[in-house]
Amino acid sequence: MNRNWTLVFVAGLFEIAWVSGLKHANGVWSWLGTVAAILISMDLLIRASKRLPVGTTYAVFTGIGTAGTVLIEMVVFGEPFKIAKLLLILLLLAGVIGLKVVTGEQGSKEVR
């Protein structure tokens, strides 16, 4: 995986953190962590979008964030597990992986 897609993946992980933080933050430090995660995820996404197609980059970013947030909510915070949720997450991930596979870096020019 090249550096730009790694930035998208890490941005997606920070998105999972800040979305969960929006729901579960209850003090100054947890809110500061949430804000920091928002800033880091957006910075990484912007950097990657300068070299990758924006539509695909954003779709992969939100797919990682959506699937990860649902899984974290079920595993860590006790959200009810439903097989339909799991199947839909798998469908979403298949689409995200498909977009990544068919999109190369040559599709976008670097913006300065």
C-alpha positions in Angstrom: 0.0 0.0 0.0 1.5 3.4 -0.9 1.9 6.3 1.4 -1.2 8.2 0.3 -3.6 5.3 0.9 -1.9 4.8 4.2 -2.8 8.4 5.1 -6.4 7.6 4.1 -6.4 4.5 6.3 -5.0 6.3 9.3 -7.4 9.2 8.8 -10.2 6.7 8.9 -8.9 5.3 12.2 -8.9 8.8 13.7 -12.4 9.3 12.3 -13.5 6.2 14.3 -12.0 7.8 17.4 -13.6 11.2 17.0 -17.0 9.9 16.1 -17.0 7.7 19.2 -15.7 10.6 21.2 -18.6 12.8 20.1 -20.9 10.3 21.8 -18.9 9.3 24.8 -16.8 12.3 25.8 -17.8 13.6 29.2 -14.9 15.7 30.4 -12.4 18.3 29.3 -9.6 15.8 28.4 -12.0 13.5 26.4 -13.3 16.5 24.5 -9.8 17.7 23.8 -8.9 14.3 22.5 -12.0 14.3 20.3 -11.1 17.7 18.8 -7.5 16.6 18.3 -8.8 13.4 16.5 -11.0 15.6 14.2 -8.1 17.9 13.3 -5.7 15.0 12.6 -8.2 13.0 10.5 -9.1 16.0 8.4 -5.4 17.0 7.9 -4.5 13.5 6.8 -7.5 13.3 4.5 -6.6 16.6 2.9 -3.0 15.5 2.4 -4.1 12.3 0.7 -6.7 14.0 -1.4 -4.1 16.2 -3.0 -2.6 13.1 -4.7 -5.6 10.7 -5.0 -9.0 11.1 -6.6 -11.1 13.0 -4.1 -14.3 11.0 -4.6 -12.6 7.7 -4.1 -10.5 9.0 -1.2 -13.6 10.3 0.6 -15.6 7.1 0.0 -12.8 5.0 1.4 -12.4 7.4 4.4 -16.0 7.4 5.3 -16.3 3.6 4.7 -13.5 2.9 7.1 -15.1 5.3 9.6 -18.6 3.9 9.3 -17.6 0.3 9.5 -15.1 0.9 12.3 -17.5 3.0 14.3 -20.3 0.4 14.1 -17.8 -2.4 15.1 -16.3 -0.4 18.0 -19.8 0.5 19.3 -20.7 -3.2 19.3 -17.5 -4.6 20.7 -16.5 -1.9 23.2 -19.7 -0.1 24.1 -22.2 -2.9 24.1 -24.3 -1.9 21.1 -26.6 -4.8 20.2 -25.1 -7.2 17.7 -27.3 -7.9 14.7 -26.3 -10.2 11.8 -27.9 -7.6 9.3 -25.4 -4.9 10.6 -22.5 -7.3 10.0 -23.6 -8.2 6.5 -24.1 -4.5 5.6 -20.7 -3.6 7.0 -19.2 -6.4 4.8 -21.1 -5.1 1.8 -19.8 -1.6 2.5 -16.2 -2.8 2.9 -16.5 -4.7 -0.4 -17.4 -1.5 -2.1 -14.6 0.4 -0.4 -12.0 -2.2 -1.3 -13.4 -2.3 -4.9 -13.0 1.4 -5.2 -9.5 1.3 -3.9 -8.6 -1.6 -6.3 -9.9 0.1 -9.4 -8.5 3.5 -8.6 -4.8 4.2 -9.1 -2.8 7.3 -8.4 -2.6 8.2 -12.0 -6.2 9.3 -11.9 -5.4 12.6 -10.1 -2.8 15.2 -10.4 -1.1 16.7 -7.5 -2.5 20.0 -6.3 -0.1 22.5 -4.8 
